[in-house]
Amino acid sequence: MVIEDDMNLAELLKYELMDSGFHVSFFNSGRNAFQKLKSSPPDAIVLDILLEEGIWTAGRS
């Protein structure tokens, strides 16, 4: 799971992770990602903690 609001960086991360064989879901908001985390937790999270709610998301995951 990639949580990043910079679309260019998110696309780069997504491409590199997919190229390495990972299935990647993308969210541009921690609050949106948190809803998915509750129902289907990922194996790994790449989180932009500088997002407005980045620290909030990290504290709840």
Residue frames as a rotation matrix with the C-alpha (Angstrom) as fourth column:
MET 1
0.592 0.806 0.000 0.00
0.806 -0.592 0.000 0.00
0.000 0.000 -1.000 0.00
VAL 2
-0.637 -0.727 0.254 1.34
0.733 -0.674 -0.091 3.42
0.237 0.128 0.963 -0.99
ILE 3
0.564 0.744 -0.358 -0.07
0.813 -0.576 0.082 6.49
-0.145 -0.337 -0.930 0.77
GLU 4
-0.565 -0.799 -0.206 1.32
0.650 -0.585 0.485 9.57
-0.508 0.140 0.850 -0.97
ASP 5
0.470 0.792 -0.390 -0.19
0.380 -0.580 -0.720 12.85
-0.797 0.190 -0.574 -2.17
ASP 6
-0.112 -0.571 -0.813 2.57
-0.699 -0.536 0.473 13.65
-0.706 0.622 -0.339 -4.71
MET 7
0.805 0.586 0.098 1.26
-0.344 0.594 -0.727 11.87
-0.484 0.552 0.679 -7.82
ASN 8
0.505 -0.689 -0.519 4.68
-0.668 0.069 -0.741 11.76
0.547 0.721 -0.425 -9.52
LEU 9
-0.525 -0.712 0.467 6.32
-0.843 0.356 -0.404 10.11
0.122 -0.606 -0.786 -6.53
ALA 10
0.066 0.649 0.758 3.37
-0.604 0.630 -0.487 7.78
-0.794 -0.426 0.434 -6.04
GLU 11
0.890 0.260 -0.374 3.58
-0.452 0.419 -0.787 6.62
-0.048 0.870 0.491 -9.66
LEU 12
0.039 -0.962 -0.271 7.32
-0.766 0.145 -0.626 6.04
0.641 0.232 -0.731 -9.33
LEU 13
-0.540 -0.197 0.818 6.86
-0.781 0.479 -0.400 4.01
-0.313 -0.855 -0.412 -6.14
LYS 14
0.448 0.814 0.368 3.99
-0.527 0.574 -0.627 2.06
-0.722 0.087 0.686 -7.66
TYR 15
0.737 -0.220 -0.639 5.99
-0.585 0.266 -0.766 1.27
0.339 0.938 0.068 -10.81
GLU 16
-0.301 -0.954 0.003 9.07
-0.793 0.248 -0.556 0.15
0.529 -0.170 -0.831 -8.89
LEU 17
-0.424 0.202 0.883 7.09
-0.698 0.548 -0.461 -2.02
-0.577 -0.812 -0.092 -6.48
MET 18
0.689 0.722 0.064 5.03
-0.476 0.517 -0.712 -3.61
-0.547 0.460 0.699 -9.26
ASP 19
0.476 -0.612 -0.631 8.21
-0.696 0.176 -0.696 -4.21
0.537 0.771 -0.342 -11.25
SER 20
-0.625 -0.716 0.310 9.50
-0.740 0.419 -0.526 -6.13
0.247 -0.559 -0.792 -8.22
GLY 21
-0.702 0.372 -0.607 6.40
0.151 0.911 0.384 -8.34
0.696 0.179 -0.696 -8.20
PHE 22
-0.855 0.403 -0.328 4.23
0.319 -0.092 -0.943 -6.62
-0.410 -0.911 -0.049 -5.61
HIS 23
-0.061 0.901 0.430 0.53
0.839 -0.187 0.510 -5.89
0.540 0.392 -0.745 -5.94
VAL 24
-0.890 -0.373 -0.262 0.17
0.455 -0.775 -0.439 -2.19
-0.039 -0.510 0.859 -5.08
SER 25
0.327 0.936 0.127 -2.83
0.912 -0.348 0.218 -0.20
0.249 0.044 -0.968 -3.94
PHE 26
-0.732 -0.599 0.324 -2.54
0.554 -0.800 -0.229 3.57
0.397 0.011 0.918 -3.92
PHE 27
0.471 0.821 -0.321 -4.20
0.877 -0.399 0.267 6.22
0.091 -0.408 -0.909 -1.75
ASN 28
-0.250 -0.546 0.800 -3.59
0.428 -0.803 -0.415 9.96
0.869 0.238 0.434 -1.72
SER 29
0.072 0.342 0.937 -5.09
-0.727 -0.625 0.284 10.37
0.683 -0.702 0.204 1.75
GLY 30
-0.893 -0.451 0.000 -4.35
-0.304 0.602 -0.738 8.62
0.333 -0.659 -0.675 5.02
ARG 31
-0.437 0.807 0.398 -7.99
-0.657 0.016 -0.754 8.69
-0.615 -0.591 0.523 6.03
ASN 32
0.455 0.570 -0.685 -9.03
-0.885 0.375 -0.275 6.90
0.100 0.731 0.675 2.82
ALA 33
-0.262 -0.655 -0.709 -6.27
-0.470 0.728 -0.499 4.34
0.843 0.202 -0.499 3.30
PHE 34
-0.820 -0.053 0.569 -7.30
-0.566 0.221 -0.795 3.77
-0.084 -0.974 -0.211 6.93
GLN 35
0.234 0.967 0.098 -10.72
-0.886 0.254 -0.388 2.54
-0.400 0.004 0.916 5.79
LYS 36
0.534 -0.119 -0.837 -9.02
-0.555 0.698 -0.453 -0.07
0.638 0.706 0.307 3.57
LEU 37
-0.559 -0.826 0.065 -6.57
-0.550 0.311 -0.775 -0.98
0.620 -0.469 -0.628 6.35
LYS 38
-0.383 0.491 0.783 -9.44
-0.829 0.191 -0.525 -1.98
-0.407 -0.850 0.334 8.60
SER 39
0.636 0.770 0.059 -11.00
-0.641 0.569 -0.515 -4.33
-0.430 0.289 0.855 6.05
SER 40
0.935 -0.346 0.074 -7.94
0.322 0.747 -0.582 -5.68
0.146 0.568 0.810 4.25
PRO 41
0.683 -0.709 -0.176 -4.55
-0.307 -0.497 0.812 -5.08
-0.663 -0.500 -0.557 5.89
PRO 42
0.781 -0.465 -0.416 -1.59
-0.419 0.102 -0.902 -5.00
0.463 0.879 -0.115 3.46
ASP 43
0.649 -0.654 -0.389 1.73
0.724 0.688 0.050 -6.76
0.235 -0.314 0.920 3.94
ALA 44
-0.443 -0.825 -0.351 3.59
0.863 -0.498 0.082 -3.43
-0.242 -0.266 0.933 3.81
ILE 45
0.762 0.647 -0.031 2.82
0.630 -0.751 -0.199 0.30
-0.152 0.132 -0.980 3.84
VAL 46
-0.547 -0.795 0.262 4.81
0.821 -0.570 -0.018 3.14
0.163 0.205 0.965 2.29
LEU 47
0.518 0.806 -0.286 3.47
0.855 -0.489 0.172 6.22
-0.001 -0.334 -0.943 4.09
ASP 48
-0.299 -0.483 0.823 4.25
0.404 -0.845 -0.350 9.88
0.864 0.227 0.448 3.51
ILE 49
-0.111 0.261 -0.959 4.26
0.994 0.027 -0.108 11.05
-0.002 -0.965 -0.262 7.13
LEU 50
-0.909 -0.230 -0.348 4.31
0.240 -0.971 0.014 14.66
-0.341 -0.070 0.938 5.95
LEU 51
-0.440 0.862 0.254 0.73
0.426 -0.049 0.904 14.28
0.791 0.505 -0.345 4.73
GLU 52
-0.250 0.429 0.868 -1.68
-0.651 -0.738 0.177 16.35
0.717 -0.521 0.463 6.77
GLU 53
0.626 0.543 0.560 -2.91
-0.780 0.428 0.457 13.15
0.008 -0.723 0.691 8.44
GLY 54
0.209 -0.630 -0.748 0.25
-0.394 0.646 -0.654 11.05
0.895 0.431 -0.113 7.94
ILE 55
-0.815 -0.510 0.275 1.15
-0.423 0.199 -0.884 10.81
0.396 -0.837 -0.378 11.62
TRP 56
-0.114 0.875 0.470 -2.54
-0.932 0.070 -0.357 10.20
-0.345 -0.478 0.807 12.46
THR 57
0.653 0.358 -0.668 -2.59
-0.647 0.721 -0.247 7.25
0.393 0.593 0.702 10.05
ALA 58
-0.231 -0.840 -0.491 0.68
-0.283 0.541 -0.792 5.82
0.931 -0.044 -0.363 11.36
GLY 59
-0.766 -0.071 0.638 -0.61
-0.638 -0.037 -0.769 5.93
0.079 -0.997 -0.017 14.91
ARG 60
0.105 0.930 0.353 -3.73
-0.858 0.264 -0.440 3.99
-0.502 -0.257 0.826 14.05
SER 61
0.482 0.088 -0.871 -2.34
-0.721 0.605 -0.338 1.30
0.498 0.791 0.356 11.74
